[in-house]
């Protein structure tokens, strides 16, 4: 269930970041980096996992657990939409400032584009965590 939510947020954001401002280049946003550094997202993710474990461990009927799981999915979808909107709005502002024609998510892009992830993180008041440098 948890991986489905992460994929859902990535798909939502990728779909909604498709059209921004005015002039030339393509901007890229590393959504995975943003959500791994964003305390607000991490808090919701932790809350989701806690509630999911609680539902699974209850001694209620299967129908009740299914109903509660469906309600949790709806709740998480609403939160995902809100967080996606915040990322989209921040990316749109950065795109306008940098006169970018298009903003895409970094996932699946081999090369090219202007990485605006750190600017989006700043706009969302996210402090980037150090990431290990991949070995060559």
C-alpha positions in Angstrom: 0.0 0.0 0.0 2.8 2.4 1.0 4.7 2.1 -2.4 1.4 2.7 -4.2 1.1 6.0 -2.5 4.6 7.1 -3.3 4.1 6.2 -6.9 0.8 8.0 -6.9 2.3 11.2 -5.6 5.1 11.0 -8.3 2.6 10.4 -11.1 0.3 13.2 -9.8 3.2 15.6 -9.7 4.6 14.6 -13.0 1.3 15.1 -14.7 0.7 18.5 -13.1 4.1 20.0 -13.7 3.7 19.8 -17.4 3.0 23.4 -18.3 4.7 26.5 -16.9 5.6 30.0 -17.9 7.1 31.8 -20.8 10.4 31.4 -22.6 13.1 28.8 -23.3 14.4 25.8 -21.5 13.1 22.8 -19.7 13.2 22.7 -15.9 13.6 19.5 -13.9 12.4 18.8 -10.4 13.6 15.8 -8.4 10.4 14.9 -6.6 11.9 12.0 -4.7 14.6 14.3 -3.3 11.9 16.8 -2.3 9.7 14.3 -0.5 12.7 12.7 1.2 13.8 16.1 2.6 10.3 17.5 3.3 9.3 17.2 7.0 5.7 17.8 6.1 5.6 14.9 3.7 7.6 12.7 6.0 5.1 13.5 8.8 2.2 12.5 6.7 4.0 9.3 5.5 4.7 8.3 9.1 1.1 9.0 10.1 -0.1 6.9 7.2 2.1 3.9 8.1 1.0 4.1 11.7 -2.7 4.2 10.8 -2.2 1.4 8.2 -0.6 -0.8 10.9 -3.4 0.1 13.3 -6.0 -1.0 10.8 -4.2 -4.2 10.0 -3.8 -5.2 13.7 -7.4 -4.5 14.8 -9.6 -7.4 15.8 -12.5 -6.2 13.7 -14.3 -7.8 10.8 -12.6 -7.9 7.5 -15.3 -5.7 6.0 -14.6 -3.1 8.7 -10.9 -3.2 8.1 -11.5 -2.8 4.3 -13.8 0.1 4.9 -11.2 1.8 7.2 -8.4 1.1 4.7 -10.5 2.8 1.9 -11.1 5.8 4.2 -7.4 6.0 4.8 -6.7 5.9 1.1 -9.2 8.8 0.5 -7.5 10.8 3.3 -4.1 10.1 1.9 -5.2 11.0 -1.7 -6.4 14.4 -0.4 -3.1 15.0 1.4 -1.2 14.0 -1.7 -3.2 16.4 -3.8 -2.5 19.2 -1.4 1.3 18.5 -1.3 1.4 18.1 -5.1 -0.3 21.5 -5.4 2.3 23.0 -3.2 5.2 21.5 -5.2 3.5 22.5 -8.5 2.9 26.1 -7.3 6.5 26.4 -6.2 7.8 24.9 -9.4 5.6 27.3 -11.4 6.9 30.3 -9.6 10.5 29.2 -10.2 9.8 28.4 -13.8 8.3 31.9 -14.3 11.3 33.5 -12.6 13.7 31.6 -14.9 11.6 31.9 -18.0 11.3 28.1 -18.4 8.8 26.8 -20.9 8.3 23.4 -19.3 8.9 21.7 -16.0 9.2 17.9 -15.8 10.0 15.6 -13.0 13.6 14.3 -13.0 12.5 10.7 -12.7 13.0 9.0 -16.1 15.0 11.9 -17.6 18.5 10.8 -18.7 20.0 14.2 -19.3 19.3 17.8 -20.2 17.2 20.4 -18.7 17.8 22.9 -15.8 17.5 21.3 -12.4 15.4 23.6 -10.3 14.9 21.2 -7.4 16.9 23.2 -4.8 15.0 26.4 -5.8 11.7 24.5 -5.3 12.9 23.2 -1.9 13.8 26.8 -0.9 10.3 28.0 -1.9 8.8 25.2 0.3 11.2 26.0 3.2 12.8 22.5 2.9 16.4 22.0 4.2 18.2 19.6 2.0 19.7 16.6 3.7 23.1 15.5 2.6 23.0 12.8 0.0 25.8 10.4 -0.6 27.8 10.8 -3.8 27.3 7.8 -6.0 30.5 5.8 -6.7 32.0 5.8 -10.1 
